[in-house]
Amino acid sequence: MPVITIEAAKLSKEQKKMLVTEVTSSASSIMNVPESAFIVLVKENELENIGVAGQLLADR
């Protein structure tokens, strides 16, 4: 049973739904494993907990 973990900033429910659907479909096609076998975990992070290029995203 493949597990895919995605870490991102806060997403809307619709964004998460689209992300899970598309990632599952693509991974299923690439790996030749049925979509029903996949688990997708979406871990959301506050912008103040993400740093890019030496800056917090919350400060951008």
Z-matrix of the N, CA and C atoms (Angstrom, degrees):
N
C 1 1.444
C 2 1.535 1 108.41
N 3 1.340 2 118.08 1 106.29
C 4 1.454 3 120.96 2 179.56
C 5 1.531 4 111.71 3 -68.72
N 6 1.327 5 115.24 4 141.07
C 7 1.459 6 121.72 5 176.06
C 8 1.524 7 107.72 6 -120.81
N 9 1.311 8 115.81 7 128.04
C 10 1.461 9 121.94 8 177.81
C 11 1.517 10 107.36 9 -114.84
N 12 1.337 11 116.64 10 126.56
C 13 1.457 12 121.49 11 178.71
C 14 1.520 13 108.97 12 -113.33
N 15 1.315 14 115.78 13 129.71
C 16 1.461 15 122.18 14 179.34
C 17 1.516 16 107.71 15 -121.56
N 18 1.331 17 116.44 16 125.64
C 19 1.460 18 120.67 17 174.68
C 20 1.513 19 107.95 18 -109.08
N 21 1.324 20 115.86 19 132.43
C 22 1.459 21 120.66 20 -176.56
C 23 1.521 22 109.68 21 -153.36
N 24 1.329 23 114.64 22 173.99
C 25 1.456 24 119.89 23 171.16
C 26 1.529 25 107.18 24 -71.56
N 27 1.321 26 116.95 25 177.98
C 28 1.466 27 121.33 26 -179.87
C 29 1.526 28 110.11 27 -57.90
N 30 1.330 29 115.39 28 135.85
C 31 1.460 30 122.40 29 179.28
C 32 1.518 31 109.36 30 -125.55
N 33 1.315 32 116.09 31 153.71
C 34 1.463 33 119.00 32 174.88
C 35 1.526 34 108.55 33 -75.28
N 36 1.314 35 115.93 34 164.79
C 37 1.463 36 120.18 35 178.61
C 38 1.532 37 109.69 36 -60.32
N 39 1.319 38 117.35 37 -40.04
C 40 1.469 39 121.47 38 179.76
C 41 1.534 40 110.80 39 -64.14
N 42 1.321 41 117.46 40 -41.12
C 43 1.469 42 120.71 41 177.64
C 44 1.520 43 111.10 42 -62.90
N 45 1.328 44 116.66 43 -43.38
C 46 1.468 45 120.45 44 179.04
C 47 1.524 46 110.63 45 -63.85
N 48 1.317 47 116.77 46 -41.66
C 49 1.461 48 121.10 47 179.51
C 50 1.531 49 110.26 48 -60.74
N 51 1.335 50 117.11 49 -46.84
C 52 1.460 51 121.54 50 179.29
C 53 1.525 52 111.14 51 -64.07
N 54 1.308 53 116.94 52 -42.30
C 55 1.456 54 121.82 53 -179.33
C 56 1.526 55 111.11 54 -62.34
N 57 1.330 56 116.50 55 -48.41
C 58 1.468 57 120.90 56 -179.82
C 59 1.532 58 110.40 57 -62.29
N 60 1.315 59 116.99 58 -42.77
C 61 1.469 60 120.93 59 -179.71
C 62 1.525 61 111.12 60 -62.64
N 63 1.318 62 117.01 61 -49.81
C 64 1.465 63 121.42 62 -176.14
C 65 1.529 64 112.40 63 -68.50
N 66 1.323 65 116.96 64 -43.05
C 67 1.469 66 120.48 65 179.92
C 68 1.528 67 110.40 66 -64.71
N 69 1.320 68 116.24 67 -43.04
C 70 1.463 69 119.91 68 178.91
C 71 1.523 70 111.07 69 -62.05
N 72 1.311 71 116.29 70 -45.71
C 73 1.463 72 120.80 71 -179.90
C 74 1.528 73 111.62 72 -60.98
N 75 1.330 74 116.09 73 -47.72
C 76 1.472 75 120.35 74 -179.76
C 77 1.518 76 112.05 75 -63.59
N 78 1.327 77 117.03 76 -46.94
C 79 1.465 78 120.87 77 -179.11
C 80 1.525 79 110.96 78 -63.20
N 81 1.324 80 116.86 79 -38.95
C 82 1.451 81 121.42 80 178.81
C 83 1.527 82 110.74 81 -61.68
N 84 1.314 83 115.72 82 -44.70
C 85 1.462 84 121.12 83 -179.96
C 86 1.528 85 111.44 84 -65.37
N 87 1.312 86 116.42 85 -45.50
C 88 1.465 87 121.30 86 -178.07
C 89 1.522 88 111.76 87 -67.52
N 90 1.332 89 116.67 88 -42.98
C 91 1.461 90 121.24 89 -174.57
C 92 1.527 91 113.62 90 -89.81
N 93 1.342 92 116.20 91 -8.42
C 94 1.462 93 121.42 92 -177.20
C 95 1.533 94 111.40 93 56.32
N 96 1.328 95 114.20 94 45.76
C 97 1.463 96 123.10 95 178.62
C 98 1.529 97 106.25 96 -124.20
N 99 1.330 98 119.38 97 138.81
C 100 1.467 99 120.12 98 -179.41
C 101 1.533 100 112.33 99 -60.40
N 102 1.321 101 115.76 100 143.58
C 103 1.467 102 120.60 101 179.13
C 104 1.523 103 111.99 102 -55.70
N 105 1.317 104 117.14 103 -32.60
C 106 1.468 105 121.05 104 -177.72
C 107 1.529 106 112.71 105 -65.65
N 108 1.315 107 117.63 106 -13.26
C 109 1.461 108 120.97 107 -179.38
C 110 1.527 109 112.91 108 -86.70
N 111 1.333 110 117.86 109 -12.45
C 112 1.460 111 121.52 110 -173.15
C 113 1.518 112 113.34 111 -88.11
N 114 1.319 113 114.55 112 144.28
C 115 1.457 114 122.73 113 168.85
C 116 1.520 115 105.69 114 -119.60
N 117 1.339 116 117.02 115 130.17
C 118 1.458 117 121.56 116 177.58
C 119 1.521 118 107.95 117 -118.96
N 120 1.313 119 115.95 118 124.19
C 121 1.464 120 122.08 119 177.99
C 122 1.522 121 108.77 120 -108.18
N 123 1.316 122 117.08 121 127.89
C 124 1.464 123 121.67 122 177.13
C 125 1.521 124 107.49 123 -110.49
N 126 1.315 125 114.73 124 115.16
C 127 1.467 126 120.37 125 178.66
C 128 1.517 127 107.99 126 -105.37
N 129 1.322 128 116.36 127 118.99
C 130 1.458 129 121.12 128 -177.80
C 131 1.531 130 110.61 129 -97.99
N 132 1.308 131 114.44 130 141.05
C 133 1.460 132 121.34 131 179.13
C 134 1.522 133 109.88 132 -122.29
N 135 1.308 134 116.34 133 140.94
C 136 1.461 135 120.85 134 173.26
C 137 1.520 136 108.87 135 -65.77
N 138 1.324 137 117.57 136 148.28
C 139 1.467 138 120.94 137 -179.47
C 140 1.525 139 112.20 138 -59.78
N 141 1.332 140 117.02 139 -27.86
C 142 1.463 141 119.83 140 178.88
C 143 1.527 142 112.54 141 -74.87
N 144 1.333 143 116.69 142 -6.25
C 145 1.458 144 121.03 143 178.07
C 146 1.528 145 112.61 144 -105.81
N 147 1.338 146 117.21 145 9.07
C 148 1.460 147 121.43 146 -179.13
C 149 1.515 148 108.87 147 -123.05
N 150 1.325 149 116.10 148 125.30
C 151 1.459 150 121.13 149 177.29
C 152 1.515 151 110.74 150 -114.28
N 153 1.331 152 116.72 151 134.73
C 154 1.459 153 122.94 152 177.51
C 155 1.529 154 107.44 153 -134.70
N 156 1.315 155 115.45 154 129.41
C 157 1.473 156 121.19 155 177.85
C 158 1.530 157 111.87 156 55.22
N 159 1.316 158 115.87 157 37.17
C 160 1.460 159 120.64 158 176.88
C 161 1.519 160 115.08 159 79.94
N 162 1.331 161 117.60 160 9.26
C 163 1.462 162 121.10 161 179.72
C 164 1.514 163 110.16 162 -129.28
N 165 1.327 164 115.26 163 146.08
C 166 1.463 165 119.52 164 171.89
C 167 1.522 166 108.23 165 -73.14
N 168 1.313 167 116.09 166 140.46
C 169 1.473 168 119.06 167 177.31
C 170 1.524 169 111.22 168 -60.89
N 171 1.319 170 117.28 169 -30.08
C 172 1.459 171 120.96 170 178.90
C 173 1.529 172 111.88 171 -64.54
N 174 1.317 173 118.13 172 -22.75
C 175 1.463 174 122.39 173 -179.18
C 176 1.524 175 112.95 174 -93.54
N 177 1.286 176 117.65 175 -3.84
C 178 1.471 177 120.01 176 -178.35
C 179 1.493 178 111.74 177 -81.47
